[in-house]
Amino acid sequence: MSNQAKETKYFDLHTGGIGYLNRIREVKPRKGNPFLAVTVAALRGSTDDVEYSYIDCNVVGAEAEKLVRRCQQAVDAGKKVLVSFRIGDIWADAFTYEKGEKQGQPGASLKGRLLFIGFIKVDGETVYEAKPKDSVDQAPQQDGTASDAPAAEQQQQQGDQFAA
């Protein structure tokens, strides 16, 4: 029998889109370490009749945490903070309403891990845009060489379609 440790493999479920940041907060659980959390109001549906899906996220990774903290003041001031995002491992959390009009009724919320922010716009003005990773974003051409088209152009085109 081999003495090599068995490598653990994972399946990743990543969801990407754009949405507004809400409720940036530091969560201090009774057990475990404090963590940064945010609610993302993800946009979906027709641009003429936008709908929102609210996803409560733990912010994962130093870069994502730095960017969300950078948005704290704008969110607290009631400004519209639009981001492109990648959220990992979304799951539904069932609960029972404890107060208010729906007291005693079942409910559900979406939860996930905020992994990546591609751009940030505060009240329509771009304040951050992620730099492309050359090795990941360059697709090989038929001759086996990497494409010369920078990923930033593709990102910018995607971002432009959402600018308002």
Buried (B, 14 or more C-beta within 10 A) or exposed (E): EEEEEEEEEEEEEEBEBBBBBBEBEEEEEEEEEEBBBBBBBBBEEEEEEEEBBBBBBBBBEEEBBEBBBBBBEBBEEEBEBBBBBBBBBBEEEEEEEEEEEEEEEEEEEBBBBBBBBBBBBBEEEEBBBBEBEEEEBBEEEEEEEEEEEEBBEEBEEEBEEBEE
